[in-house]
Amino acid sequence: MASCRAWNLRVLVAVVCGLLTGIILGLGIWRIVIRIQRGKSTSSSSTPTEFCRNGGTWENGRCICTEEWKGLRCTIANFCENSTYMGFTFARIPVGRYGPSLQTCGKDTPNAGNPMAVRLCSLSLYGEIELQKVTIGNCNENLETLEKQVKDVTAPLNNISSEVQILTSDANKLTAENITSATRVVGQIFNTSRNASPEAKKVAIVTVSQLLDASEDAFQRVAATANDDALTTLIEQMETYSLSLGNQSVVEPNIAIQSANFSSENAVGPSNVRFSVQKGASSSLVSSSTFIHTNVDGLNPDAQTELQVLLNMTKNYTKTCGFVVYQNDKLFQSKTFTAKSDFSQKIISSKTDENEQDQSASVDMVFSPKYNQKEFQLYSYACVYWNLSAKDWDTYGCQKDKGTDGFLRCRCNHTTNFAVLMTFKKDYQYPKSLDILSNVGCALSITGLALTVIFQIVTRKVRKTSVTWVLVNLCISMLIFNLLFVFGIENSNKNLQTSDGDINNIDFDNNDIPRTDTINIPNPMCTAIAALLHYFLLVTFTWNALSAAQLYYLLIRTMKPLPRHFILFISLIGWGVPAIVVAITVGVIYSQNGNNPQWELDYRQEKICWLAIPEPNGVIKSPLLWSFIVPVTIILISNVVMFITISIKVLWKNNQNLTSTKKVSSMKKIVSTLSVAVVFGITWILAYLMLVNDDSIRIVFSYIFCLFNTTQGLQIFILYTVRTKIFQSEASKVLMLLSSIGRRKSLPSVTRPRLRVKMYNFLRSLPTLHERFRLLETSPSTEEITLSESDNAKESI
């Protein structure tokens, strides 16, 4: 009868476990189906990824093409094919640009490594793409020698301008020294006292456009090391030159200059002049993208407007005004504002021919914010101008205007180089709250761990072994981690997120210059939660390793006693080593980035309060790698080795004196193996299987990982508390007490005593840990021996 009761109990436990597993797996499958359906609905409503061809990207409702393509889907060629002319070979050249020859100057020439010639790809009057003649350079000249030559008032400026343009045609090779020399030469060409020809100046504009293709780092080194005002002088010369073009314009890929001359009109000049720049198919400026309108009522932007400037002239004797548009802000190296994003920051300059003392014109501007709206939200902006004396951005005389058309509006009471310094907040896709699977698993684990800790402490006098101390510390660390995970993993900034970066939410009274173009709302509490999660998860893994080491000593090296002060030693390791790792990690990151108010994001993520995921090029320096993945990997490898050793030499070792049937013996071995695997943390190996590239496989492993690890506390409770003799005995007493109380309150029944006896026998029939580990004993005589410390270790499994 006893064997039948034990068998029925096993069947009941198996059915209950099977139902729970089926429910959890069903929830997981249901979640996968919902995600797949959401993915299909999302992808069907969005633009196909291959809609924009030839490297084009879909941004803000249209394709942004590379320079070599144009059209609705970037399918129309906008380049000249590979060509050979006069013995020089040229690769593909985008329209509007000069292409360098593949032939370079010899190593024994001053201009070694630079192209020997350039060739322009342009559009004809009929809109056809055509190649111009080849311009051959002088290999005996370089930028340094040209800088010396241009100081001579008799120097041939046409030849020098052409040589500089050739030497700067390959922007990838330009250094800070090259940029400094080139800007000095171009500045002399635009110097009005030098009387350079219009042709030389137009070629110099090409040089400026090519310089703006150089790297940002090179320009930063120029601003940091230059001993003169090369960049400032060039900016001033561009303003002056914009007044000398009559009613003509000069447009290059990175700079556009246009003038409006009113001397042929009536003695009274126009009151308002509007300059507009239209959006193009690519990020480059084209000749048909700039317009000037006079005597207009005000600004009139439309969907195709990228920026628009209205010059208000209160004095009507102005005869000339000029505008300059820079494709980026590389000439304007600020000491107060740092741009971290790669969004193009256009600069607009407006100038009149009035004397500096008589300047009375004011400026109204609108800018269309250009950024990746899928990843960023517009947080704020500042209306600024370039202060030539301070060589930095300034807000004097400028203010923000509120509009409802989606444009950024500014107003300044003077003319000069203007810009809008935008700040963005990354549009983090904060995860939803923990799903049902995580909530149920963590709740069961927290309950199981709390009961296990209470049980182990209450019965500590009966269980006088060091195994209890290790298990209690493991459960405490795991319990605290689960509580922090459930109640603190979500970033509270999630509730502060605005919708769609509405421009109306911007503070229009504040026009302070920002320090950087990307901001993150600091959250010290989230950083503290991330550090605590980091610490207690490392503590959990450390106690997993200590548990593995202790069981190895007790079960494999049974004849050797544990070292002296073993409990104190492992306690210092279990709680001290993770604290040192976390302290060093946070200390190093703060020491390297403490001046940055956003240093927290070098340690943690913004989406959740956990360690930051490294960028593809920053894996080696990632705190996640060195302070978590590496130590956890070492612990898991050592635990797996000891787990295999214990399983082979102890748990699955054949015992000739075993009297149970083969079927029951296998079950005992399986339960014992699972008991060891749980405290060793072996199931965390599933986390590495989540790194596969296949999304469907990764989702499956994610749910399996969640199933095993969120319920780890429940597994410990079942295997190390429910299965002990003491728990079963106390539980039977409680049930008997409850049944007796119920008996007094209810009518007399002869079935009550029988039910109580059945329940008592039911609990007594549960297999105990001591009985399960008899398969480890070598002879029948050892079964009656009092448990040694190693036997107690076996009993605790």
Secondary structure by P-SEA (a helix, b strand, c coil): caaaaaaaaaaaaaaaaaaaaaaaaaaaaaaaaaaaaaaaaaaaacccccccccccccccccccccccccccccccccccccccccccccccccccbbbbbcccccccccccccccbbbbbbbcccccccccbbbbbbccccaaaaaaaaaccccaaaaaaaaaaaaacccccccaaaaaaaaaaaaaaacccccccaaaaaaaaaaaaaaaaccaaaaaaaaaccccaaaaaaaaaaaaaaaccccbbbbcccbbbbbbbccccccccccbbbbbbbbccccccccccbbbbcccccccccccccbbbbbbbccccccccbbbbbcccccccccccccccccbbbbbbbbcccccccccbbbbbccccccccccccccbbbbbbbcccccccccccbbbbbbcccbbbbbbccccbbbbbccccccccccccccaaaaaaaaaaaaaaaaaaaaaaaaccccccaaaaaaaaaaaaaaaaaaaaacccccccccccccccccccccccccccccccccccccaaaaaaaaaaaaaaaaaaaaaaaaaaaaaaaccccccccccaaaaaaaaaaccaaaaaaaaaaaaaaaaccccccccccccccccccccccccccccccccccccaaaaaaaaaaaaaaaaaaaaaccccccccccccaaaaaaaaaaaaaaaaaaaccccccccccccccaaaaaaaaaaaaaaaaaaaaaaaaacccccaaaaaaaaaaaaaaaaaaaaacccccaaaaaaaaaaaaaaacccccccccccccccccccccccaaaaaaaac
